[in-house]
Amino acid sequence: MDLAYTEAEEEFRGRLREWLAAVLPGLPPKPSPDDWPARRAYDTAWQRMLYDAGYAGLHWPEDAGGRGATPTQHLIFLEETERAGAPYVGANFVGLLHAGPTVAAEGTAEQRARWLPPVLRGDEIWCQGFSEPDAGSDLAALRTRAVRDGDDYVVSGQKIWTSHAEVADWCELLVRTDPGAPKHRGISWLAMPMDAPGITVRPLRTLAGSTEFAEVFLDEVRVPVRNRVGAENDGWRVTMVTLSFERGTAFVGEVVACRRTLEALAAEARRTGRWDDPVLRRRLGRLNAEFRALWRLTQWNVSESQRSGGVPGIGGSVFKLRYSGVRQELYEAAAEVLGAEGAFDLDREWALDRLSSLSYTIAAGTSQIQRNIVAERILGLPKGR
């Protein structure tokens, strides 16, 4: 992996910085965290700005509507947008980081033409219907049924932790199409329109007070067979493609954000006098080294993704496992810098981020699952009983 930037890449960085400096001051204020329609409008408006400027789907293949940029250009884009304080993908993250790349890698030409352009333009929002109340971390134990009826599947069941279901147009949905098959072999991956009859969305309030997740109840929802991505009962393999994006590249921008937070944390410690504590300084220094190492691992994973045709490898599990823990350590250090009073002041962004960080060892596959993947698929250890 060559970590040096070429002249063309530095020119790309310069043009991006100029564009960000010109457009960011004109953005409206961020809407209230509780106003999801307004948040959707804000996030999709930013996505449209990226699209019009040629930065949407920067690293997507050209035949999927992207620019076919190099991994290094993609990383430069993430670095510069995060450092400039540009909006994150927000409500559009499932479409841009999970479902869209999956359709680009596994979908038919018709599916790619139908779903990818609206994602890149910010016209349509996706949510993720994977987890179920009775399946826990064993995703393959899902019970939501899809029965073939002519040109449709009739879907019944329940999903939980469905990201942005309140404002989504589409759902990447895992269903059981062959209940008699071994659990990993009877699953299919469907794109379900969220306005179909029979769908009930019930928002879930998180520890931080937000409602970006929901329960989704499906009562004989009809989903066209043409909305299936991949072959019937081949959904587990397609799901592994989705999860490779979720664990391999979807957190890339957050590493940059955490490094920026760490810099702000050090500045706050200097301002309050807590910087004089050598134990705290060593803690912040070790976190700085951790995030620098994670950024190098990110560069490797993105480069490996490019070499494998755009699909991240299992190295994403190594990244996700360590990142989840280090992010929690970062906000534990933030609580130390802020003190007991500031650490629980929910009007402060760091306090909310600290609460959010607690979920990262569960989200996108628990740390226990990631350790199993690393042990079995990278280290070649035997499966546990």
Backbone torsions as a table, in degrees:
resi	resn	phi	psi	omega
1	MET	NA	121.3	179.7
2	ASP	-90.5	116.3	-176.3
3	LEU	-93.7	1.6	179.3
4	ALA	-83.8	144.8	179.0
5	TYR	-93.3	136.2	177.6
6	THR	-80.6	169.5	177.9
7	GLU	-61.9	-39.1	179.5
8	ALA	-65.2	-37.3	179.4
9	GLU	-69.0	-37.4	177.4
10	GLU	-68.8	-33.6	175.1
11	GLU	-65.3	-39.9	176.3
12	PHE	-60.8	-43.4	178.4
13	ARG	-60.8	-43.0	-179.2
14	GLY	-63.3	-43.8	179.0
15	ARG	-64.2	-39.8	179.3
16	LEU	-64.6	-43.5	178.8
17	ARG	-61.0	-41.2	179.0
18	GLU	-63.2	-42.5	-179.8
19	TRP	-65.0	-44.6	179.3
20	LEU	-62.2	-41.9	179.5
21	ALA	-63.4	-30.3	-178.2
22	ALA	-80.3	-36.1	-171.3
23	VAL	-97.7	-29.8	-173.9
24	LEU	-63.6	-39.4	179.4
25	PRO	-61.4	-21.4	-177.3
26	GLY	-91.5	0.5	-179.8
27	LEU	-71.6	145.3	176.2
28	PRO	-71.2	165.3	176.6
29	PRO	-61.7	150.5	177.2
30	LYS	-66.1	140.3	179.8
31	PRO	-73.1	171.0	177.4
32	SER	-60.7	140.6	178.9
33	PRO	-59.6	-22.8	-178.0
34	ASP	-88.6	-8.8	-176.8
35	ASP	-98.0	87.4	-174.0
36	TRP	-69.6	-37.7	174.5
37	PRO	-59.2	-39.6	178.6
38	ALA	-69.3	-37.4	178.7
39	ARG	-66.2	-39.3	176.8
40	ARG	-61.4	-46.2	-179.3
41	ALA	-60.6	-41.7	-179.7
42	TYR	-64.9	-47.7	-177.3
43	ASP	-66.2	-41.7	-178.4
44	THR	-72.8	-29.9	175.8
45	ALA	-65.0	-40.6	176.9
46	TRP	-64.7	-41.4	178.7
47	GLN	-61.1	-39.0	178.2
48	ARG	-65.4	-36.0	176.6
49	MET	-63.6	-42.1	177.0
50	LEU	-62.1	-41.5	-178.7
51	TYR	-63.5	-47.3	-178.5
52	ASP	-64.7	-28.6	-179.6
53	ALA	-88.3	-4.5	178.9
54	GLY	87.7	16.2	-178.7
55	TYR	-106.4	-1.2	179.5
56	ALA	-77.3	135.1	-179.5
57	GLY	57.5	40.1	-173.9
58	LEU	-51.7	-43.5	-175.4
59	HIS	-96.1	-0.1	176.4
60	TRP	-68.6	152.2	176.1
61	PRO	-60.9	151.1	-179.3
62	GLU	-62.3	-35.8	179.9
63	ASP	-73.9	-3.9	173.6
64	ALA	-105.5	7.1	178.7
65	GLY	98.7	-2.8	-179.4
66	GLY	-89.4	-170.9	-179.3
67	ARG	-99.7	-5.0	-179.6
68	GLY	62.3	33.7	-178.2
69	ALA	-68.1	159.5	178.2
70	THR	-73.1	159.9	175.5
71	PRO	-55.7	-37.5	-179.3
72	THR	-65.8	-41.2	176.8
73	GLN	-63.0	-38.7	176.8
74	HIS	-60.5	-45.4	179.6
75	LEU	-65.6	-38.5	176.8
76	ILE	-61.7	-42.6	178.4
77	PHE	-59.3	-45.9	-178.9
78	LEU	-65.9	-41.2	178.1
79	GLU	-60.3	-50.9	-172.5
80	GLU	-71.2	-38.9	179.4
81	THR	-67.7	-37.9	179.7
82	GLU	-70.5	-43.0	179.9
83	ARG	-65.4	-30.3	179.5
84	ALA	-81.6	-6.2	-178.8
85	GLY	76.5	25.6	179.3
86	ALA	-69.5	156.4	178.1
87	PRO	-59.3	149.1	174.8
88	TYR	-84.2	173.2	-179.2
89	VAL	-64.3	-24.2	172.5
90	GLY	58.5	-128.3	-175.5
91	ALA	-62.8	-15.5	-177.4
92	ASN	-93.7	10.3	-170.7
93	PHE	-69.0	-33.9	179.5
94	VAL	-65.3	-43.2	179.5
95	GLY	-65.8	-44.5	-175.1
96	LEU	-77.4	-35.6	-170.7
97	LEU	-106.7	-18.3	-177.2
98	HIS	-120.9	-70.1	-173.3
99	ALA	-65.4	-46.6	-178.7
100	GLY	-57.4	-53.4	177.8
101	PRO	-60.3	-32.6	177.9
102	THR	-66.7	-45.6	177.5
103	VAL	-62.8	-39.4	178.6
104	ALA	-61.7	-36.4	-177.0
105	ALA	-85.3	-32.2	-170.1
106	GLU	-120.5	-14.4	-173.7
107	GLY	-78.2	162.7	173.9
108	THR	-75.8	170.1	177.9
109	ALA	-59.6	-39.5	179.5
110	GLU	-66.4	-40.8	179.2
111	GLN	-66.7	-41.4	178.5
112	ARG	-63.2	-41.8	-179.6
113	ALA	-68.0	-32.4	-178.2
114	ARG	-78.0	-43.6	-168.5
115	TRP	-100.7	-28.7	-173.1
116	LEU	-74.7	-45.6	179.5
117	PRO	-57.7	-42.5	178.0
118	PRO	-64.0	-32.0	176.2
119	VAL	-65.4	-47.5	-177.9
120	LEU	-65.7	-34.3	179.6
121	ARG	-79.7	-15.2	-174.9
122	GLY	83.0	17.5	-178.7
123	ASP	-79.3	-30.2	-176.4
124	GLU	-132.0	143.2	-179.3
125	ILE	-111.1	141.6	177.9
126	TRP	-113.1	153.1	170.1
127	CYS	-125.7	170.0	-174.7
128	GLN	-115.0	118.3	178.1
129	GLY	-108.7	73.0	-179.7
130	PHE	-107.7	-60.2	-171.7
131	SER	-67.2	150.0	176.3
132	GLU	-134.2	152.3	-176.0
133	PRO	-58.8	-35.7	-175.1
134	ASP	-95.9	0.0	-177.4
135	ALA	-97.4	-25.6	-178.9
136	GLY	59.5	-134.7	179.2
137	SER	-82.0	-7.0	180.0
138	ASP	-89.6	80.2	-173.9
139	LEU	-57.8	-35.0	-177.4
140	ALA	-69.1	-8.4	177.9
141	ALA	-86.6	12.0	-178.0
142	LEU	-59.4	150.1	-174.9
143	ARG	-119.0	-7.8	179.6
144	THR	-57.3	123.3	-172.4
145	ARG	-98.2	145.1	172.9
146	ALA	-130.5	112.4	-177.7
147	VAL	-104.2	127.2	-178.9
148	ARG	-68.9	129.5	176.5
149	ASP	-138.1	90.1	-178.0
150	GLY	67.0	-121.8	-178.2
151	ASP	-92.0	9.3	-179.4
152	ASP	-125.5	158.9	161.8
153	TYR	-102.9	138.5	174.0
154	VAL	-102.7	114.4	-168.7
155	VAL	-108.8	131.3	175.4
156	SER	-138.4	139.1	179.4
157	GLY	155.4	-161.9	-177.3
158	GLN	-143.4	140.0	174.0
159	LYS	-120.7	156.2	179.1
160	ILE	-138.2	159.3	-175.9
161	TRP	57.8	39.6	-179.7
162	THR	-83.1	106.6	-173.0
163	SER	-66.0	125.2	172.7
164	HIS	61.6	29.9	179.8
165	ALA	-62.9	-28.6	-177.6
166	GLU	-60.9	-32.5	-173.2
167	VAL	-120.3	10.4	-174.0
168	ALA	-84.3	149.8	173.6
169	ASP	-95.8	-30.3	-177.2
170	TRP	-135.6	156.2	177.5
171	CYS	-130.4	127.4	170.0
172	GLU	-79.7	110.6	-166.0
173	LEU	-118.8	130.7	174.0
174	LEU	-99.3	130.4	-177.5
175	VAL	-135.6	157.8	176.2
176	ARG	-96.4	114.4	-179.1
177	THR	-101.4	-11.3	176.0
178	ASP	-140.1	90.2	-177.0
179	PRO	-65.9	-16.0	179.8
180	GLY	-86.8	-11.6	-178.1
181	ALA	-83.2	159.5	171.1
182	PRO	-52.6	146.0	-165.7
183	LYS	-57.7	-30.2	179.4
184	HIS	-79.8	-12.3	-171.9
185	ARG	-109.0	-2.8	-178.2
186	GLY	-110.8	28.4	-173.6
187	ILE	-112.6	144.2	175.0
188	SER	-129.8	153.3	-178.0
189	TRP	-106.0	116.4	-177.7
190	LEU	-118.1	151.6	168.5
191	ALA	-101.8	110.7	-175.1
192	MET	-104.9	125.2	174.8
193	PRO	-69.3	129.2	-174.1
194	MET	-76.1	-6.4	176.2
195	ASP	-97.4	9.8	179.9
196	ALA	-70.2	143.7	176.7
197	PRO	-59.9	144.0	177.6
198	GLY	98.9	0.8	-179.9
199	ILE	-100.7	128.2	174.9
200	THR	-121.6	126.7	-179.4
201	VAL	-109.7	127.1	178.4
202	ARG	-123.8	107.6	-177.4
203	PRO	-61.2	147.8	176.0
204	LEU	-113.1	132.8	179.5
205	ARG	-94.1	127.5	-177.8
206	THR	-84.5	174.5	177.6
207	LEU	-58.0	-32.6	-179.8
208	ALA	-82.4	-1.8	177.4
209	GLY	91.8	1.4	-178.0
210	SER	-91.2	167.8	-178.5
211	THR	-130.6	46.5	179.1
212	GLU	-78.5	-8.0	176.6
213	PHE	-110.9	160.7	179.4
214	ALA	-153.7	157.3	163.8
215	GLU	-86.3	142.5	178.0
216	VAL	-127.9	123.4	-179.9
217	PHE	-106.4	131.5	-174.9
218	LEU	-118.3	117.1	-177.1
219	ASP	-120.5	93.1	-179.7
220	GLU	51.9	52.1	178.2
221	VAL	-80.4	130.1	-179.7
222	ARG	-93.5	122.1	179.1
223	VAL	-121.5	124.2	-179.0
224	PRO	-58.7	141.6	178.1
225	VAL	-60.4	-31.4	-179.9
226	ARG	-64.2	-12.7	178.5
227	ASN	-87.3	3.3	177.3
228	ARG	-80.4	129.5	176.0
229	VAL	-98.6	120.6	-173.7
230	GLY	86.8	176.5	-178.3
231	ALA	-75.3	157.9	174.5
232	GLU	-61.0	135.9	-179.4
233	ASN	71.1	7.5	175.7
234	ASP	-104.0	17.1	-174.3
235	GLY	-67.2	-26.1	-179.9
236	TRP	-66.6	-40.6	176.9
237	ARG	-64.0	-43.8	178.1
238	VAL	-62.7	-37.5	178.2
239	THR	-62.8	-37.5	178.3
240	MET	-63.5	-32.6	174.2
241	VAL	-65.0	-46.2	178.2
242	THR	-58.5	-48.6	-177.1
243	LEU	-67.2	-28.8	176.8
244	SER	-65.3	-36.0	174.7
245	PHE	-69.8	-42.1	-177.4
246	GLU	-62.5	-40.6	-176.5
247	ARG	-92.4	-23.2	-172.3
248	GLY	-91.9	-41.9	-174.0
249	THR	-130.2	-11.8	-175.1
250	ALA	-68.9	-23.0	-178.3
251	PHE	-95.1	5.7	-174.0
252	VAL	-56.8	-50.3	-178.3
253	GLY	-62.0	-28.6	-178.2
254	GLU	-71.3	-28.6	175.7
255	VAL	-62.9	-43.4	177.6
256	VAL	-62.8	-41.4	179.6
257	ALA	-62.5	-40.9	179.3
258	CYS	-65.9	-37.3	177.3
259	ARG	-65.0	-36.9	177.3
260	ARG	-68.3	-39.7	177.4
261	THR	-63.0	-39.4	180.0
262	LEU	-63.5	-40.4	176.9
263	GLU	-62.3	-42.7	178.4
264	ALA	-65.5	-34.7	179.3
265	LEU	-65.9	-42.4	177.5
266	ALA	-63.6	-40.5	178.2
267	ALA	-63.7	-40.1	178.2
268	GLU	-65.0	-38.9	178.4
269	ALA	-64.0	-38.9	176.8
270	ARG	-65.7	-40.2	-178.4
271	ARG	-65.0	-39.0	-175.8
272	THR	-89.9	-6.7	-178.8
273	GLY	89.5	-3.7	179.7
274	ARG	-71.0	-14.5	178.3
275	TRP	-63.0	-20.9	-179.8
276	ASP	-70.8	-12.7	179.3
277	ASP	-80.1	112.3	-176.9
278	PRO	-65.0	-29.9	179.0
279	VAL	-65.9	-42.9	178.4
280	LEU	-65.2	-41.4	179.6
281	ARG	-61.0	-42.7	178.5
282	ARG	-63.9	-38.2	179.6
283	ARG	-63.5	-44.8	179.2
284	LEU	-67.5	-36.2	177.9
285	GLY	-64.6	-41.2	178.5
286	ARG	-65.9	-39.1	177.3
287	LEU	-63.2	-37.8	177.2
288	ASN	-60.9	-43.0	178.1
289	ALA	-65.2	-39.3	179.6
290	GLU	-61.7	-46.4	-177.3
291	PHE	-71.9	-31.3	174.0
292	ARG	-64.6	-40.6	178.4
293	ALA	-66.5	-39.4	178.2
294	LEU	-64.9	-35.2	178.2
295	TRP	-66.6	-39.3	176.4
296	ARG	-64.4	-40.1	177.3
297	LEU	-64.7	-37.3	176.0
298	THR	-60.4	-46.1	178.9
299	GLN	-59.3	-42.2	179.8
300	TRP	-64.8	-45.3	-178.2
301	ASN	-62.4	-42.4	-179.9
302	VAL	-66.8	-39.7	177.6
303	SER	-64.4	-41.1	178.3
304	GLU	-64.7	-37.7	177.2
305	SER	-60.1	-42.0	-179.8
306	GLN	-65.1	-39.8	-179.3
307	ARG	-68.9	-25.8	-177.2
308	SER	-97.0	15.5	177.1
309	GLY	90.2	17.3	175.1
310	GLY	100.1	-5.0	179.4
311	VAL	-102.8	121.9	-179.2
312	PRO	-62.2	154.0	178.8
313	GLY	-93.7	-171.5	-177.2
314	ILE	-73.3	-6.3	173.4
315	GLY	-60.2	-20.5	176.7
316	GLY	-61.5	-28.4	178.0
317	SER	-68.6	-36.1	176.1
318	VAL	-62.2	-46.7	179.6
319	PHE	-61.7	-49.9	-175.3
320	LYS	-62.4	-39.5	180.0
321	LEU	-60.7	-48.4	-177.2
322	ARG	-75.2	-39.1	-178.9
323	TYR	-61.0	-40.9	-179.0
324	SER	-57.7	-44.5	-179.4
325	GLY	-71.0	-42.3	-177.6
326	VAL	-67.1	-36.5	177.6
327	ARG	-61.3	-41.4	177.3
328	GLN	-64.6	-40.7	178.3
329	GLU	-62.8	-36.8	179.0
330	LEU	-59.2	-46.1	-176.1
331	TYR	-81.7	-17.8	166.8
332	GLU	-67.1	-40.5	175.6
333	ALA	-65.5	-36.9	177.4
334	ALA	-62.0	-40.0	177.9
335	ALA	-62.4	-36.1	178.0
336	GLU	-67.0	-40.3	179.9
337	VAL	-69.5	-41.3	-177.3
338	LEU	-73.8	-24.9	-176.2
339	GLY	84.2	168.9	-175.0
340	ALA	-58.7	-37.7	-176.9
341	GLU	-71.2	-47.1	-177.2
342	GLY	-71.9	-28.9	-176.2
343	ALA	-65.7	-23.5	-177.9
344	PHE	-114.3	15.1	176.8
345	ASP	-85.8	100.5	-173.3
346	LEU	-72.1	-3.0	173.2
347	ASP	-82.1	-9.3	178.9
348	ARG	-97.3	135.1	-175.7
349	GLU	-60.1	-38.5	-178.2
350	TRP	-63.2	-36.9	180.0
351	ALA	-64.6	-41.4	177.6
352	LEU	-66.8	-40.1	178.5
353	ASP	-64.1	-34.1	178.3
354	ARG	-64.3	-44.2	177.5
355	LEU	-62.6	-42.0	179.3
356	SER	-62.8	-36.0	-176.4
357	SER	-63.0	-23.9	-178.1
358	LEU	-64.0	-24.0	-177.4
359	SER	-83.8	-10.9	-169.9
360	TYR	-71.5	-21.5	175.9
361	THR	-81.8	-0.4	175.7
362	ILE	-113.2	-44.8	-174.9
363	ALA	-61.8	147.6	177.8
364	ALA	58.4	32.2	-179.6
365	GLY	100.6	120.0	-176.4
366	THR	-62.0	160.5	178.5
367	SER	-62.1	-32.5	177.4
368	GLN	-63.1	-41.2	178.2
369	ILE	-64.6	-42.8	-179.4
370	GLN	-62.9	-38.5	178.5
371	ARG	-64.2	-39.1	177.1
372	ASN	-62.8	-42.7	-179.9
373	ILE	-62.4	-46.0	180.0
374	VAL	-62.3	-44.9	-177.3
375	ALA	-64.5	-45.0	-172.6
376	GLU	-83.5	-42.6	-170.1
377	ARG	-96.1	-20.3	178.5
378	ILE	-105.5	-48.6	-177.5
379	LEU	-85.9	-13.2	178.4
380	GLY	72.5	22.0	179.4
381	LEU	-75.8	154.5	179.8
382	PRO	-68.2	154.1	178.5
383	LYS	-68.6	141.4	176.9
384	GLY	-74.0	157.3	-179.4
385	ARG	-94.4	NA	NA
